[in-house]
Amino acid sequence: MSEPAPGIAGIRKVLRCGACGGKIPVEAAQGSLNCPLCALALVRIPGAQELHPMAVPRAGRDACWNALITELRLPFEGSATELRSAGLLLVPFWRHADETKRSVSRSGVVVSAADLTPTGLPSLSLARRRVRGLAVEQTTRTGDGMGRLAEGAPPLDATVVDVMLQPGPPPPGAAAASEWRLVYYPVWSFHYVVFSKEHYHAVDAITAVPIGPARRINWPLIATLTLATMLAAFAVAQPLTGAAAALPAWIAALAVMRALIRWERA
């Protein structure tokens, strides 16, 4: 991970906007700014010649920590739960969208450009395009959704995560005019201890919603779908195998339950 680029105030460098391609004079000490041409918020990566679009965080540390407490029903009797550290991360993602379609309903394919699984943030890929609680695809569809840096606001106190993963080939059926573009998305990362056991979880800094493993498992839904699968499998197999249909019904139900739990936990 890299911190915002240090520098000497007053020295300027011309960098390119990664969204519109415009050339922007940037103070050496600036870590983030709004593009004067396309108005998107941009983040500066040390040593890079391009400024990359980012979604501006809207939820603060306390709001996200309280959301995590509420979601997981963390105990606070005595010193049962202790927050060790919290940090705002600007996480890189690769976004692929057909730029010829100018619609707020236009969806895109978003994959992770960094593996932060140990911090509680599951990775997005072409095989898994959704993680519960992570709104990166919806937020990055439009500039209005990504937000703007407020005029005169203090520099953004966030850690910029290094790009670790390349996007690979375009997704199947991609338009010729589309390409992978790098975008940064804000996430609050929390390290805390519950009854002496360490936990690492992440919360979306746009919506203040806990992400993936930080979400409670919906056991009633899992139980209902598992039971429905078992009954359906038994009904299909029973005319052929009689009472022995119970075995494949149980196997099918266990497979569905396992898949649902893995989906819920991302």
Summary of the structure (lengths in Angstrom):
residues: 266
radius of gyration: 22.5
end to end distance: 23.4
largest distance: 82.9
contacts: 798
relative contact order: 0.17
helix: 27%
strand: 27%
